[in-house]
C-alpha cells in the first residue's frame, strides 16, 4: 500500500494510530521508532499544508500548551522526567505542541544573520536530523553521570552541544567523501542515479 496516494489528513490519522500501536505493543526497534516519530512528521506536513499556525492566537495557544505540558512532565515524570529521547504518551503533548511553536517562529523570521544562518543549515536538515538524536542521548548521559540535574542547564547545554555536533557533521560531510557517502549515497555513487 502506497501511503503517498493518501492526502495529508489521512496520513496523519494513520501515523497517529501507528503511534498508539507502537506505544502499546512491542515492535522491533526500527519499527517502533518509525511508528512513533512518523506522527510528528505528518503533523508538520499538515500544518504546512493548511498554514493554520501562522496566526498569533494559534502560536500563543500552542506555546501555552507546550509550557504547561513541560511543567506536568517535570512534576509527574518521576526520576527520569528529563528523558525525552523518545516519543511516548508522557512526552507526546509537549513534542506535538512544539511543532507549531517552532513552525511559527521560523516562518516569522525576518531576513537577517540569524535567518540566513538557519536557512543555510536547513539545506543539511537530513544530516542534522540523523546526528542530533544520538548526540542528545550521549550528551544527556554525560550530564547525568556528571551530576548535572538542573533542567534549564541540561536543556540549554544539550541543545547547544547537540547543535554544535550537528554543524560539525555538516562541515565534515562536505569535506570528507566517506562521510558524504553515509548521508548522501546517491551523490557519491553515480550508478545509483
N, C-alpha and C positions, 0 to 999 in steps of 0.2 A: 504494500500500500504506500503510495507516494503522498506524504503529508503536504508537500508543496502545492498540491492541487486544491487544498482546502484554504478558505480565507483565514485571516489572522485570528479572528474571534474563535473559530473552531479549533485552530492550532493551540490557542491559549487554553481553551477548555480541555483539550486532550492533555496538554502538558500539566494542567492543574490536577487532573485525575491521576496522571503518572506520578506526580509529586506525592499525592496522598498514598498511592500504592507503594511507592519506594520508601515512604516513611513508616509504613505498617508491615511490609513484607520484606524479608531479607533477600536481596538480589546480589549478584556478583558486583564487585566494587565499581567497575566501569559503567554498568547499567544503573546502579544506584546514583552515581554522580551525574550521569546524563539525565536521568529521570528527575532528579531533584533540582538541578540547575536550569533545565530547559524552560521552566515556568518563568524564571527571571528574564531570560532572553525573549520569550514570546510576549511578556508584559511590556518590555521596552519597545518591541515592534508595534504592539497595539497602541501604545502612547504616541509613537512617531506617526503612525497612520492616521490617528484621529486628532492629534495635536490638542488633546483635552487638557494637558497640563502646562499649556503655555500661558495660562491665566494666573494672576496673583492669588486669587482665592484658593485655587486648587493647590498652588505651591504652599501656601500657609497651612492648609489642611493636611497635606502630606508631611510637611515638616513637623507639625504638631504631633501627628500620629507616630512619626519616626522617633521623636524625642521621648514621648510617653512610653513607647514600646521599649526603648533603651532603658528607661528607668525601671520598668517592670522586669526586664531581663536581668538587670543588676540586682533587684530586690529578690526575685524568685528563682534566679538561675542556679542557685546553690554554689558549691565550691568552685565549679568551673564555669561561672557565668560569662567569663571573658572568652570562652571557646566558641568563636563564631565562624570557625573554619568551614563548616558545612551548613547547608540549608536544612533546618529542622523545624518542627512545629514551634519551638521556642523562639527561633530567630526569624521565622517567616515574615511576620508583620514588619519588623524593623527593616529587613532587607528589601521587601517589596515596596515599602514606603520610601526608601532611599532612592529608588529608581526615578520616580517623578521629581523628587527634590533635585537630584543632580542633573536630570534632563532639563529642568527649568533653569538651573544655574548656568549650565554650559550653553544653552540656547540663547541666553541673555547676556553673554559676554560681549563686550564691545571689542572692536579691533584694537588691540594693544599688545604689549610684550607678553603678558600672561596668556592672552587668547592665542597668539601665534605660537607660543611655547607648547601649549596643549594640542593645538592643531597639528604641529609638527609630529608629536608623538602619537596622535590619532591614526596616522598612517601605519604605525607599528603596533596597533592595538592587539593584534594576534599574539605577538611576542610578549607584550605586557600582560595580557590575559593568562598566557601559559606559564610565565615566570613568577607572577605575583603570588599565586596560591602556595607553592612550596616555600617561597621566600617568607611569606607571612607566617606560615607554620613554624619554620625554623627560627625566625626572629622571636616569635612569641615564646617558643620553648626556651630559648636562651634567656629572655627576660624573666620568665618564671623561675628558672634554675638560679638566676642571679638574685632572686628575691624581690624583683620589681613587680609589685602587685597594684600600684596606683593605676586606676583605669585610664585617667586622662593621659598620664605619661606613657602608658602602654599603647594607647590608640595613636597618639602623635608619633611616638618613636617607631612603632611598627609601620605606620603609614609612610613616614619619611624614608626609612631604611628600605622598605619593600619597593618604593618608587625608585630610589637610587639604584638598587639592584636591577630593576626592570630597565632603567635607562642605560645602564652599563651593558645589559644583554642586547639591547637595540644597537648600541655602538659596536659591540663585538660582532654582531651578525653582519654588519656592513663591512667589517674589516677581515673576518676570518671565514673562508669558504666553507669549512666543515660545519661551523655553527649556522651559517646561512642555509646549508643543506638540511639541517634539522628543522628549521622553522619554515623554509620555503623550498621544498624539494623540487617543485616544478620549475623554479628559476634556474636551478643548477643542472638538472638532468634534461637535456634537450629532447630526448626521445619520449619523454612523458607528455610533451606539449601536444 
